[in-house]
Amino acid sequence: MSKNEISEQDRRRKKALIVFQVLLYSYLLGLFLFQLHLYSLSDW
């Protein structure tokens, strides 16, 4: 196992982590906005 192989694997792992975080936060934001929308509908 060469050093280059390890860094390549590390880069892939970091990229996967970033993608996962973006998906997670966009999902949470979507839920939050959906709840705000429901609250605004129930207020009327």
N, C-alpha and C positions, 0 to 999 in steps of 0.2 A: 504493500500500500504506500504509494508516494504522497508527498505533501500536497501536490497539485490535486490529487483525487479527493483528499480530505476537504480542501478549501472549496472545491466544486460542490461537494455534498453539503457543506455548511451554507453555501450561498443558496442552494436549492431549499434548504430547510428554512432559512430566513425569509425567502420569498414566499414560501407556503404559509409561514406564520403571519406575514403582512396581509396576504390575501384573506386568510381566515379572520383576522382582526377587522378588516374592512367589511367583510360580509356580516360579521357579528354586530358591529356598530350600526351598519345600515339597517339591519333587521330590528335592532332595538329602537332606532330612530323612527322606523316605520310604525312600530307598535305604539310608540309615544304619540306620534302624529295622529294615528287612528283613534286613540283614546281621546285626544283633544277634540277631534271631529265629533265623536260620540257625545262628549260633554256639551259641546256647543249646540248640538241638535236637541239634547234633553232640556237645555235651558229655555228654549222657546216654548 
